[in-house]
Amino acid sequence: MIIRNEKELTLFEETLDRCSDTIWLIAPCGKQYNMKDPIERCLGIAEMLKSQDVDGPELFTASYGDEMRLFEFISTQKACENTAGTITL
């Protein structure tokens, strides 16, 4: 997932705020960030911005509802990317 601008960052944070359970961002090096904690969220977002490639950080949650919220955000982002002529996995 690539965050390209402030609007996408705001939408991502709003999506995280709507989640009811803990969302974990796990960096390629194994470092884990609780994205519901304000300080760890900042660190996690910095990690995402630092490594915006296919092997970048991954998001995990134990809640099916939260998973669907994240999928919805990502699929909306993918649709915007495809209309802009770029594809990012």
C-alpha angles and dihedrals in degrees: 000000000000125000105206104174146005093270092057090047090052091048090049092051091047089052090051090049091054091054114100100202134049116290115205124204111199118196122216088254090058098255111145126213125193100221092198091063111083097222095042089046090059091049091046093050089049088053090050092050091047096053108034099163139102092274093050129121121313130218122227134182136168093216119090091205092053090047089055091050090053092046089051091052092047094046091049089050091049091051090053091048092051093051089050090055098248129110123203124174 
